[in-house]
């Protein structure tokens, strides 16, 4: 029997389901669907980027443009939306006191992720 130190994380179990089980069937689809989804996502992002470029070129200087077409289920609004984020590396370096408060207010939220690992 292997005894782990108190602070050690036990090894992750590896599950290898039979092909005819629900999990086995889902795993058989995983890579195919992932590739198709990635391709669709890339195409969609490229389409959105092109729509943004064309719409803003069609209305120079406008901060919002509505584009419509019979091919769309509903019109699209293309608009400028600045984003802000907290530069925590800079905060930690320049204001460690503020960074400590920032860290104190962080909360961990539960989340499960499916990610490929090497065999």
C-alpha atoms as a printed R data frame, in Angstrom:
    type eleno elety resid chain resno       x      y       z
1   ATOM     1    CA   UNK     A     1   0.000  0.000   0.000
2   ATOM     2    CA   UNK     A     2   1.276  3.450  -0.924
3   ATOM     3    CA   UNK     A     3   0.943  6.101   1.734
4   ATOM     4    CA   UNK     A     4   0.742  9.673   0.497
5   ATOM     5    CA   UNK     A     5   1.954 12.589   2.576
6   ATOM     6    CA   UNK     A     6  -0.857 14.677   4.064
7   ATOM     7    CA   UNK     A     7  -0.393 17.486   1.531
8   ATOM     8    CA   UNK     A     8  -0.081 15.225  -1.538
9   ATOM     9    CA   UNK     A     9  -2.759 15.058  -4.191
10  ATOM    10    CA   UNK     A    10  -3.816 11.506  -5.013
11  ATOM    11    CA   UNK     A    11  -3.253 10.469  -8.626
12  ATOM    12    CA   UNK     A    12  -6.086 11.107 -11.053
13  ATOM    13    CA   UNK     A    13  -7.978  7.987 -12.068
14  ATOM    14    CA   UNK     A    14  -7.956  7.038 -15.754
15  ATOM    15    CA   UNK     A    15 -11.275  5.832 -17.123
16  ATOM    16    CA   UNK     A    16 -11.294  3.695 -20.291
17  ATOM    17    CA   UNK     A    17 -14.934  2.937 -21.063
18  ATOM    18    CA   UNK     A    18 -16.146  0.163 -23.320
19  ATOM    19    CA   UNK     A    19 -17.105  1.399 -26.817
20  ATOM    20    CA   UNK     A    20 -20.794  0.525 -26.394
21  ATOM    21    CA   UNK     A    21 -21.254  2.649 -23.253
22  ATOM    22    CA   UNK     A    22 -22.593  6.205 -23.288
23  ATOM    23    CA   UNK     A    23 -19.179  7.613 -22.328
24  ATOM    24    CA   UNK     A    24 -17.491  5.449 -24.955
25  ATOM    25    CA   UNK     A    25 -19.833  6.767 -27.634
26  ATOM    26    CA   UNK     A    26 -19.289 10.366 -26.529
27  ATOM    27    CA   UNK     A    27 -15.523  9.918 -26.602
28  ATOM    28    CA   UNK     A    28 -15.760  8.460 -30.112
29  ATOM    29    CA   UNK     A    29 -17.425 11.702 -31.258
30  ATOM    30    CA   UNK     A    30 -15.244 14.107 -29.274
31  ATOM    31    CA   UNK     A    31 -12.316 14.743 -31.639
32  ATOM    32    CA   UNK     A    32 -14.496 14.887 -34.750
33  ATOM    33    CA   UNK     A    33 -16.905 17.376 -33.179
34  ATOM    34    CA   UNK     A    34 -14.069 19.408 -31.681
35  ATOM    35    CA   UNK     A    35 -12.441 19.812 -35.102
36  ATOM    36    CA   UNK     A    36 -15.758 20.754 -36.730
37  ATOM    37    CA   UNK     A    37 -16.532 23.249 -33.961
38  ATOM    38    CA   UNK     A    38 -13.087 24.834 -34.236
39  ATOM    39    CA   UNK     A    39 -13.476 25.174 -37.996
40  ATOM    40    CA   UNK     A    40 -16.939 26.715 -37.591
41  ATOM    41    CA   UNK     A    41 -15.655 29.056 -34.872
42  ATOM    42    CA   UNK     A    42 -12.778 30.213 -37.086
43  ATOM    43    CA   UNK     A    43 -15.132 30.811 -40.007
44  ATOM    44    CA   UNK     A    44 -17.610 32.689 -37.800
45  ATOM    45    CA   UNK     A    45 -14.900 34.883 -36.244
46  ATOM    46    CA   UNK     A    46 -13.495 35.686 -39.695
47  ATOM    47    CA   UNK     A    47 -16.990 36.549 -40.913
48  ATOM    48    CA   UNK     A    48 -17.623 38.827 -37.914
49  ATOM    49    CA   UNK     A    49 -14.274 40.578 -38.401
50  ATOM    50    CA   UNK     A    50 -15.064 41.165 -42.066
51  ATOM    51    CA   UNK     A    51 -18.551 42.468 -41.209
52  ATOM    52    CA   UNK     A    52 -17.009 44.900 -38.703
53  ATOM    53    CA   UNK     A    53 -14.508 46.119 -41.282
54  ATOM    54    CA   UNK     A    54 -17.078 46.515 -44.056
55  ATOM    55    CA   UNK     A    55 -19.719 48.125 -41.821
56  ATOM    56    CA   UNK     A    56 -17.317 50.674 -40.355
57  ATOM    57    CA   UNK     A    57 -15.957 51.452 -43.819
58  ATOM    58    CA   UNK     A    58 -19.523 52.018 -45.051
59  ATOM    59    CA   UNK     A    59 -20.167 54.536 -42.244
60  ATOM    60    CA   UNK     A    60 -16.844 56.269 -41.483
61  ATOM    61    CA   UNK     A    61 -16.684 57.971 -38.109
62  ATOM    62    CA   UNK     A    62 -19.853 56.350 -36.764
63  ATOM    63    CA   UNK     A    63 -19.536 54.672 -33.377
64  ATOM    64    CA   UNK     A    64 -22.508 52.413 -34.117
65  ATOM    65    CA   UNK     A    65 -23.874 51.010 -37.363
66  ATOM    66    CA   UNK     A    66 -26.898 48.803 -37.945
67  ATOM    67    CA   UNK     A    67 -26.535 46.441 -40.877
68  ATOM    68    CA   UNK     A    68 -29.507 44.622 -42.315
69  ATOM    69    CA   UNK     A    69 -30.098 42.173 -45.097
70  ATOM    70    CA   UNK     A    70 -32.864 39.808 -46.162
71  ATOM    71    CA   UNK     A    71 -30.300 37.061 -45.522
72  ATOM    72    CA   UNK     A    72 -30.213 37.868 -41.790
73  ATOM    73    CA   UNK     A    73 -32.747 36.598 -39.281
74  ATOM    74    CA   UNK     A    74 -32.405 39.970 -37.556
75  ATOM    75    CA   UNK     A    75 -30.309 43.110 -38.125
76  ATOM    76    CA   UNK     A    76 -26.841 43.335 -36.612
77  ATOM    77    CA   UNK     A    77 -25.536 46.288 -34.638
78  ATOM    78    CA   UNK     A    78 -21.820 46.919 -35.043
79  ATOM    79    CA   UNK     A    79 -20.576 49.285 -32.366
80  ATOM    80    CA   UNK     A    80 -17.454 50.517 -30.670
81  ATOM    81    CA   UNK     A    81 -17.121 49.070 -27.196
82  ATOM    82    CA   UNK     A    82 -13.932 49.837 -25.304
83  ATOM    83    CA   UNK     A    83 -12.896 47.180 -22.851
84  ATOM    84    CA   UNK     A    84 -11.064 47.662 -19.612
85  ATOM    85    CA   UNK     A    85  -9.273 45.119 -17.522
86  ATOM    86    CA   UNK     A    86  -7.210 45.206 -14.394
87  ATOM    87    CA   UNK     A    87  -3.468 44.857 -15.020
88  ATOM    88    CA   UNK     A    88  -2.742 42.779 -11.935
89  ATOM    89    CA   UNK     A    89   0.985 42.399 -12.677
90  ATOM    90    CA   UNK     A    90   1.404 46.164 -12.750
91  ATOM    91    CA   UNK     A    91  -0.778 46.543  -9.657
92  ATOM    92    CA   UNK     A    92   1.256 43.964  -7.744
93  ATOM    93    CA   UNK     A    93   4.505 45.690  -8.696
94  ATOM    94    CA   UNK     A    94   3.405 49.281  -8.128
95  ATOM    95    CA   UNK     A    95   0.755 48.971  -5.427
96  ATOM    96    CA   UNK     A    96   1.197 45.750  -3.441
97  ATOM    97    CA   UNK     A    97  -1.135 47.127  -0.760
98  ATOM    98    CA   UNK     A    98  -3.979 47.516  -3.265
99  ATOM    99    CA   UNK     A    99  -3.129 44.164  -4.852
100 ATOM   100    CA   UNK     A   100  -3.463 42.483  -1.454
101 ATOM   101    CA   UNK     A   101  -6.974 43.913  -1.107
102 ATOM   102    CA   UNK     A   102  -7.793 42.822  -4.672
103 ATOM   103    CA   UNK     A   103  -6.680 39.279  -3.865
104 ATOM   104    CA   UNK     A   104  -8.688 39.257  -0.652
105 ATOM   105    CA   UNK     A   105 -11.884 39.863  -2.635
106 ATOM   106    CA   UNK     A   106 -11.274 37.177  -5.236
107 ATOM   107    CA   UNK     A   107 -13.541 34.171  -5.064
108 ATOM   108    CA   UNK     A   108 -13.074 30.747  -6.522
109 ATOM   109    CA   UNK     A   109 -16.021 29.536  -8.537
110 ATOM   110    CA   UNK     A   110 -16.562 25.887  -9.430
111 ATOM   111    CA   UNK     A   111 -15.872 24.993 -13.027
112 ATOM   112    CA   UNK     A   112 -15.175 21.789 -14.912
113 ATOM   113    CA   UNK     A   113 -13.043 21.824 -18.037
114 ATOM   114    CA   UNK     A   114 -12.486 19.134 -20.647
115 ATOM   115    CA   UNK     A   115  -8.969 19.371 -22.024
116 ATOM   116    CA   UNK     A   116  -6.697 16.992 -23.902
117 ATOM   117    CA   UNK     A   117  -3.727 15.506 -22.037
118 ATOM   118    CA   UNK     A   118  -0.780 13.590 -23.400
119 ATOM   119    CA   UNK     A   119  -0.842  9.820 -23.124
